[in-house]
Amino acid sequence: MNKPSVIQGWIRALQDGGFEVSTIEGIFDILSSILGMAVEDGLLPKNPCKSKSVKLPTATKKKIVPWSLERVRAVIAGLPERFQAGGKLAFGCGLRQGEVFGCAVEDIDFRGGWIHVNRQVRLVGTKPVFALPKGNRIRSVPLSAQLATALKGHMRRFPPTAVTLPWAKPDGEPKSFRLLFVDEKGRAYNRSVFNMGAWKRALVAAGVIPPRERGARYLQAAPEDGMHALRHAYASVLLDAGESIKALSEYLGHSDPGFTLRTYTHLLPSSESRTRKAIDDAFTGAEPSETGEPQGTSPPPAKPMCPQCALAA
């Protein structure tokens, strides 16, 4: 099991057995963590799962179907009280899970209305570390008034906690930040523990997945309903309100607006009705006064509604 070729053969056997790509990825992550601990204990010279020759299967990319606001509200309400504001932050600013876990009180500009995304909490093997956001893209995201109120209320009930973790790698320089969201023991949230526990229970409470079956060890898998769904809902609300792809790309921390467009193009408001009307007007020779709108112009774009305002609606 310590050879990359053995790992690749095992992956191929899982594929031949009809396992979904997401299931294979989950099993692979667990195996990689186990072998990583074996390396740390001196039982293996290196982790074969980390070899560049080991390739996981790729799934056909599906169109994102954003959650309804009703589901967003229900899932957030099902989260532990100490993390409900974390769910609101993920939805209200489009933050990734690790960025929410790494959000510190010094990152919030309540006066100016901004969240500065300066770091994330990520796992390197089994060890949590602080690191720059994905793609090393530090950014700032508009903070709505209602989300600011929710965060202030959270901090009164659960005061920010100083957490020290190594930077970027397990033996990196220790860094301390006053995190907004920590677990019951005052530690930075562990992604794996959170996803299997608090997040899955919130999905059950909202009716997204069924309760654990009698005798089952785990709750039902929900690969398309992870915490990233709140980020997709954020993008959906902004696009529906008329926000530009360029601005959305900046807020999401994407390096290329083209990637944002490819990911969310099917969520853009349709121009089909405008096209049909324009051609009909050309055929009938309708004058500008007959259409009630000056020729060659279009209505000004709707003012974007912030996701947090949508959540409170």
N, C-alpha and C positions, 0 to 999 in steps of 0.2 A: 504493500500500500504506500511505500515511500517513493515510488517512481511515477513521474508525470504520465507515462504511457498507461499505467494501471488506472490512474484517476480518469484519464480520457476514455478508456474502455468502459469504466463504470458508468460514466455519463452517457455513453452510447447505449449501454444496456438499459438505463432508465428511459431513454428516448424510445427504444424498441419496445419497452414495456408499456408505452402509451401514457407516460406521465406528462403533465402540462409543463411548459417551460418555467412558469412561476414556481411550480412545486420543485422542479429540479434545482432552480436557483436557491430556494429555501433550504433544501437538503444539503446542497453544496456549501452554503454559508456555515451550516452547523458543523459539517465535516472539517471545513477549513479552520474553524475555531478550535475544534478538538486537536487537530494536528498541530496548530499553532501553539497550543499549550504543551503538547508533547515536545516540541522544539525547545520551548522555554525550560522544560524539565530535563533536557539533555537526552531524551529518548530517541530523537530524530535529528539528523544534521540540518535539515531544512524542510520547509512545508511544500510538498509537491503541488498543492493546490495553487500556489503562487507562481508556478512556472508559466512563462509566456506561451509555452506550447499547449497548455490546457485551455480549451475553448468551450465556453458554455453555448448551448443552442440559442438562437435568437427567435423571438416571437414576431409574428406579423403585427405591425403597428396598427392598433385600432384607433378609431376616432374617439376622442375624449367626449364622454357624456357627462356634463357637469351636474352636480347635485342641485336639487331644488332648494330654495331658501328654507322651506319647511324641514327638509332633511338636515340642512346645516344647523338650524336651531335645535332640532331634536338630538343630534349627536353631541353638540356642545353641552346641552343640558344634561346628557348622560355621563359626561366626564366627571372625575372627582372634583369636588369643590375647589381644591387647591390648584386645579389646572384648567378650570373653565375659562378664565381670562386668557390662558395660553391658546385655547381653541379659538377664541375671538381674535387673538393677535394673528394666528395663522390665516384665518379667513379675512380679517380686516386689513391686513397689509400684505397678504400673499407670501408669507414667509415659509421657508422649508422647515421641516420638523427640527432638524439640528440647529437651525437659526433661532427658533423659538426657545429651545433648550438653552442656548447660549446667550439669550438676551439679558443684558444687565441694566440696572437702573441708570447708569451713566450713559447708556445709549439712547435715552429718551429725551427729546426736546419738547417738553410740554408747552412751553411758551411759543415756540415757532411752529409746532405741529408737525414734528418729524420723528420717525424711527430710524436710527442709524444702524444698519446691519453690518457689524464689524467682525463677527465671529460665529462659529457654530461649535456644538459639541458633537464629536464623531467618535466612532470606535475604530481603533487600530488593533485588529485581532479582537481581543476581549478587553482591551484597555481604553477607557475614555480619555480623550484629550481635547483641549481647545485648539481650534484651527481657523484659518480664514474661511469665509463662505466659499461655496463651490465655485471653481474657476478663479479663485482669489479675487472675486469681484465684490469689494466693499461698496455699499450703496446706501442711499437714503430713500425712504418711502413716506409719502404723506400719511400723517396720523389724524384721523377724524376726531372731532370733539367727543363723540359718544364712546369711541374706543379709548380715548384718553381718560374719560371718566371711569370706565371699567377697569383700566389698569391702576388708577389711583385707588379705587376701592379694593382691588386685590392686594395692593401693597400695604394698605391699612390692616387688612385681615391676615395677610401672610407677608411680613416684612422681608425685604430682600436679604438673601443669605450669601455671605462670602464663601466662595468655593475655589479651591486651588487644584489645578490640574496641569500636567505638562503641556507644553505648546508643541503641536504638530506631530509629535512622536512620543512613545512611552518614556523615553529617556530625555525628552526635551526640557527646556528651561521652565520651571514652575511659574505659572501665572495665576493671579487671583482676581476674581470679578464678583460683584454683588449681583447674583442671579435672581431674576424675578420668579423663576419656577424651579423648585427642587422637590425631590421625593420626601416621603414621611420622615426619613432619617437625615434630611438636610443635605443630600448628595445630588449632584447633577443627574438628570434623568438618563437612564440607560435605554437606548432605543429598543433593543430586543425585549427587555422586560416590559417596557411601556406598551409596545405594540401587542404583545401576547396577553397582557392584562388589562390595563385601564382602557386602552383604545377598543379592544374587542368587546369589552363589557358595555362601552358606550354604543357600539354598533348594535348590540343586542337590545339595549334599552330603547333605541330609536327604531327597532324593527328592521334594520338593514340585513342582519343575519339572525338565524333562529337561536334560541337558547341551547346550551350544551346538552346533547342527547345523553340519556341515562347510560352510564358505563363508559362514555367517551372521555378521553383524557384531555382533549383540546376542543376549543370552539371551532366552528367552521372557518375554513380559509376564506379570506376576502381580499384577494390580490389587487382588485380594482377599487377598493374602498379603504385604502390606507389614509393616513393623515394628509397625504398629498392632495386628496380630493378637495380639501378646504382651499388649497392654493388654486386649483382649477376653478372652483366656484368664484373666487376673487376675480380671476381673469374674465370669466363669463359675465359677471356683473358689470365690470368696467367696459367691456366691449359692447354690451347691450346698451350702455348709457352713452356710447359715442366716443370713448377714449381712444386715442391713436395707438397703433401697433408700436410705434417708436417709444412712446411714454410707457406703455405696458411692459415692453421689453426691459426698459431701465428699472422699473419697479420690481420686476421678477428676478433681475440679476442675470438675464440672458446676455451672452456675448454678442449675439447676432440677431437683430430684429427679424431677419429672414426665418430663423428657427421659430421665433414666436409666431410669425405669420403661418408657417407650415403647420404648427401645432394647433393653432386656434382659428384658422381661416374659416372653418365650417361654422364657427360661432358668430362670425361677423353678421350684422344686420343685412338682410337681403335687399338688393337694389332692383329685384325683378319687377316689382310694381311700378317703380319709377321709370324703368325702361319701357314697359308696355304703354304707360301713359304718354311718354314722350313720342313714341311712334304713332299712337292713336291721334295725338294732337297734330302731328305732321300730316297724316292722311286726311284729317278733317279740316285742316287749315285753321285750327282754333287760334284766336288772337290771345295775347297775354292777358287782356282784360277778362276774356272768357274763362281762363284757367284760374283766375284769382291770384296769379303769381307772376311777377315780372319775368319776361323771357330771359333765358340764359342764367338764371339764378336758382339757388336751391335754399330751402330753409336752413337756418343756422343749426349746427349740431346741438343735440340736447346736452345740457350740463351734466357731466358724469355724476352718478350717485355713488357715494362711498359705500363699500361693502358693509361697513358697520352700521350705517344708516339703514341699509336694506335689511340687515339682521334685526334692527329694532323696529322696523315697520310692522 
